[in-house]
Amino acid sequence: MTQAGGAAHGRLGGYELRVLLLLGLAYGFAYFDRMAMTFLGPLVKADLGLSNEELGWLGSGLSLTWALGAYFVGRWSDRIGKRKPFLLAALVIFSLCSVFSGLAWSFGSLLVSRIVMGAAEGPFLPICLAIMVAASADSRKGLNAGVVQNVFGSIIGTALAPVVLIMIAQAFDWRAAFFLSGIPGLVLALLIWRFIREPMEEQPATEPAVKEPFGAMIASELREMRGLMATRNIALCSLVSVFGVGTVVIGSIFMPLYLDGPRDIEPATWSRIMSVIGFSPAVGAVSAGLLSERVGRKLALVLFCALFAIAPAALLWLEASPVVLAMALFVSWMGLGSFPLFMGVIPAETLGHARAATAMGAVVAVGEIFGGFALPPLTGRLADSFSLDFALYAQLICGVLAALAALFVAETNPRFVKR
């Protein structure tokens, strides 16, 4: 371990705190860009004349390229032992894609901008978490990963985003909201380039000596994926990822539509509800991270995955005021505190830091392909054919299945494994 790496494992402060702050802000605005379509969806749908299924495809297309980028670019990062260049490229590309989303004139042009954004944002999280885990003390890995992904991600991407984006859209239009949301990522790219070092703790897992033919490279990657899925925890975390991503993506797309439609709540009110529950993942991330250090990763994962089922159940069956409804949704959205565990900490502790980005990327890829890509268009078609209730039933079922799959994950917290 280098001197810089060793210093990162002392008290919280200095470089570790700097990495936490900059990566947290970067992921927060990455998630801000991704969630912009969720909160602007009713306005975009009305202006461009989109159907529920087409809205589902916008989320689905982004999820597919997010998945492919997460695995293949994460794998590429591990192979050459570099993190920072990929992080900077992702920041610039997805920020520009937000601007291009505001220029869209049809469903097709908007879909293209979201697809390219997904390819850039996909590898961002696993590489971001790989840098954060490498810079963190052993006792703070779970907590720091949760803070990066869910504290900053939720406060910026789901708490501030609905209020800021709807306010800009009402003052100007939805296109202006997309334009402005791309600016922070470009600023943070400059700060990360200047103030974050390339992690140097471990050598790359493999050293490609020669350039492989394309067919051989694809076969090699498929073997690598099969090998990863042969590892119990990676396979189970991937299954949790399918249902976890599925319930969150479906909820993100259709909950605002349900609040705006069947619940008949005014946009200013439902945007505030979404803003309030946007702080929930931050509470969930800190709670899940701390709990995973005290009682183990597995129990924390099961408990927080189970919370996902509350939101769709409340929207379907709870006849209450917007305040009470917001409270129920707040508790449910704390389930996002499970994401840093099954996407980051558990895969990294299972396979080690040298293969961390590959492991995390595989879990993200499987979840985004089967949960984020496959489910939203199908859910949207059911909503178009029948009612929006069907979207919430799908969200509910995915939440329950995520908790059931988490029951079979093996413990990885070093303190409990030693026992």
N, C-alpha and C positions, 0 to 999 in steps of 0.2 A: 504494500500500500504506500502511495506517495505521501509526502508531507502534507500536501494540500488535502488529500483524502483523509488522513488521520486527523487533521484539524477540524474537519467537518463533523467528527464524531465526539467533540467535546460538548460544552454547554451550548444551549441555544443562543445564538448571537452571531454577529459578524457575517461570515459568508453564508452560513446555513439560513439565516434570517433573510439575507438578500435574495437568495435563490427562491425561498418560500414566497416572498413578496412579489418578485417579478414573474415567476412562473404562475403564481396564483392569479395575478392580474391578466396575464396573457391568456390563460385558459378561460378566465371569466369572460373576456371579450370574444374569445372564440365561440363560447357557448351563447353569448349575446347574439352573435351573427347567426348561429344555427337556429336559435329560438325566435328570431325576428319573424320568420314565416308563420310561426305558431300564433303570435299575437297580432300580426297584421293580416292573418288569414281571412277573417270575415270581410275586411276591406278589399283585399286583393280578389277574393272570390266574387264579390259584387261588381268590381270594376272590370275584370277580365271575363266574367261570366263562367266561372269554373264550377265543376260538380264536386261532390264529396269525394268521389273516386279520384278525380284529378288532384285534389288536395292531398289525398293519400299517396298518389304517385310522386308528388313533390317531396314528401318526407321519405318515401321509399327509395327514390333515386339517390338522394343524398346518403341514405343509410348504406346502400350497396357499395358506392365508391368509398364511403367512410370505412367500411369493412375491409375492402381490398387494399386500400391505402394503409390501414392500421397494420395488417399482417405483412404485406410485402415490403413496405418501406421500413417497418419495424425490424423485419428480418435483415434487410439491407443494412440498416444502422448497426445491428449486432455483428454482421459479417465484417464490416470495415472498422468497427470499434469507434464510430463517431456518432455524436448526438446533435451537437449544436447546429451544424449546417442544415440538417433536416428541419430542425425547429424553426430556424429563421425563414427558410423557404416556405414552410407551411403558413407562417404568420402573414407573410406578404401576399401569398396567393389567395388565401381565403378572405383577406381584407378587401382585395380587389374584386373578388366574386360578389361580395356584398354590394359593392357599387354597381356591378353588372346586373344584379337582381333588380335594382331600381330602374334600370334601363329596359327591362323586359316589356315586350308588347303583346305577348301571347303565352299560352301555356307552354308551347315548345321552347321558346327562348328562355322562359323562367326555369324550366326543367334543366336545360343545359347549364345555366349558371349554378343551380343547386348541385348538380352532379359534379362539376369541377370543384365546387366548395367542399363537398364531401371527401373527394380524393385528397385535398390538402389538409382538411381537419382530422381525417382518420388517424394518421400516424402521430398527430400532435399530442394526443393524450398519453399513449404508451411511452413515447420518447420523453415527454414532460415528466411522467412519473418515474421513469428510469433515472433521469437526472436528479430528481428530488430524493429518491430512495438512496442513491449513491452519496448524496450530500448530507443525509440525516443520520443522527445517532440511532443505534439499534432500538432504544426505548421510545423513539419518536417516529419511526417509519410509518406505522399505521396512522398515527395522528396527522403527520405532515401530508401524507398522501390524501387523507380525507379533507384537510384544509385546502389544498390546491384544487382538488376536483369539486368539492361540494360547498365549501365556505365561499370561496371567490366565485366559483361557477354559479352557485345558486343566488348569491346576493346581486351579482352583476347580470347574470344571464336570465334569471327568472324573477327576481324581485324588482330591480331597477328597470329591466327591459320593457315590461308591459306598460309601466307608467310613462317612461321616456318616449317609447316608440309611438304609443297612442297619442300622447301630447303633441309630438312632432307631426304625426299624420293628420290630426285635427287642425293644427295650425297651418300646415301646408298640404301635403298629401302623403300617401304611403311610400311613394318613390323617394321623397326627401328623407324619410326615416331610414331607408336602406342606404342611401348615400352617406349619411352621417355615421351610421353604425360601423362603417369600414375604416374610419380614421384612427381610432385608438390602437388597432392592431399594428398599423404601420409605425406608430410612435414607439410601441413596445418592442418591435423588432430592432429598432436602433438601440434601445436600452439594454436588451438582452445581448446583442452583439458586443456592446461595450463592457458590461459588468458581470456576465456569467462565463465561467471557464468551462472548457471541455472536460468531462469527468475522466479521470485517469486511474481509477481503482483497479480495473481488470483489463486484460488483453481481450481482443475480440475472440468470440467462440470459435470461429473458423477463419482461415486465411486462404482465400481463393487464389491458387497459383496461376491458373490459366482461365481464359474466358471460355465458358461453356456454350455449346450450341443452345439455341432457344428451347428446342424440345427436351434436351437433357436437363436444362435448368428447371423447366416446369416439372419434369419427373422428380428432380431432386427436392423441389419445394413440396410436392405432394407427399413424398416420403417423410419429409420433415414434419408436415402437418399430421400424418398418420402416427408418427412417433410421439408427437405432443399429445395427441388424443389417446394414446395408449397409457399415458400417465393419468392415474385416477383423478387427481385434483384438477388437472387442466381440463379433462373431459367434463367433470361435474361443474366446474366454474363456467365452462362454455354453455352448459345446459341452463344454469342459473342465468347466464347472460342473455340467452334466447328469450326467456320469459320476462326477465327484468327489463331488458331493452324494449321488448314488445309492449309491456304494460305502460312504460313511460312514454314511448313514441305514440302509441294509440291515444293515451291520455292527453299528451301535449297537443296533438292535432285536433281531437274531438271535444275535449272538455270546454275550451272557449266557445265552440260552436253550440254545445249543449247549454251552456250558461246563457248564450245570446239567443238561442232558439227555444227549445222546450221549457227552460226555466224562465225565459222572458225577462232577463235582468239587463238593465241598461248598460251600454258599453263602458261608461265611466265607472259604474259600480263593479262590473265583472273584471275590469282591468285592475281595480284596486284589490279585489279578491285574489287574483292571480299574483299580484305584487306581494300581498301578505304571505301567501303560501310559498312565494319565491325564497323567503328567508328560511323556510323549513328544512331544505336540504343542508343548509349550513349547520343548523342545530343537529340534524341527523348525522352529518359527517363527524362532527366533534364527539357526539355521544357514541356513535358506533366505533370510532377510532379508540376512544378511551375505554369503552366496554371491552373491545377486543384485546386490549392490553391486560385487563383485569380478569376476564372470564374466558378468554380464548377467542380466536377468530370465528370458529364454527357457530357457537351460540349467538354471538353478535350478528352474524350473517343471517341466521334463521329468523331471529326476532325482527330485524329490520326489513327483511324481505316480506314478512307477513303483513307489515303495515300497508303495503301497496293495495291490498284489497279494500281498504276503508273508503278511499276516494270514490270509486265507481258505485259502491254500495250506498254511500251518502247521497250522491247525485240521483240515483235511481229511486231510493226509497225514503230518504229523510226529508220530511216536509217541515222546513224550518226557515228562519230568517236568514238573509245573506251573512249575518255575523256568525250564527251557529254553523252554517254551512262552511264558512271560511275556516272555522276552528277544526271541523272534521277533516277538511282537506289539508290543513296544516299538519295535523298528526300523521295523516297518510303519506304525505310527500316527504316526511322524514325517512321513509324507506330508501330514498336515494343515498342515504348514508351507507348502504350496503355496497354501492358501486365501487368505491375505492378498494374494498376488501376483495370482491371476486374478480375485479378487473386488474388490480394492481398488486396489493400486498400478498395475497395468497399465492398467485402464480409466481411472483418473484421469490418468495420464500420456498416454494416448491422446487424451482429449478436453479436458483442462484442468480446473482446480478449479471453474469456474463451473457445469460440468455433471457434476461428480464424483458427486454423490448419484444423479442420474438414471442415469449409466452403471453405477455399482455396483449400483443397484437393479435394473436390467435384467438384469445378469449373475446376480444372486441369484435374481430371479424365474424366469428360464428354468431355472436349475438346480433350484430347489425344485419347480417345476411338473412338469417331465419326469423329474427324478431323484428328488426327495423325495416327490412326490405319486403319480406313476403307478406307480413300481416296487414300493414296499413291499407294497401289498395283493396284487398279482400274485405277488410272491415268497412272501407268507404263504399264499396259496392253493396254490401248488406244494408248500410245506412241509407243509400239511395233507393234501394228496392223496398225496404221496410220502414225503419225509423232509426234515429240516432241512438235509441236504447240498445240496439245490437252492438254498437261500438263500445258502449260501457260494459256490456256483458263480456265481450272479448277482453277488455282491460281487466276486469275482475278475475276471470279464469287464469289469465297470465300471471297475475299477482300471486294467486294461490299456488300455482305450479312452481313458481320461483322459490317459495318457501319450502315446498316439499323436496325439491331437488337439493336445496341447501342442507337438508338434514343428513345427507350422505357424504358431505365434504369432510376430508380428514383434517385434523387440527395441524396448523403450521407455526403457531406462536412459539418461538424457541423456549420460553419459560415453561410452557405446558408440555411441549414435546419432550423436554428433558425429564419431566416428572414421569 
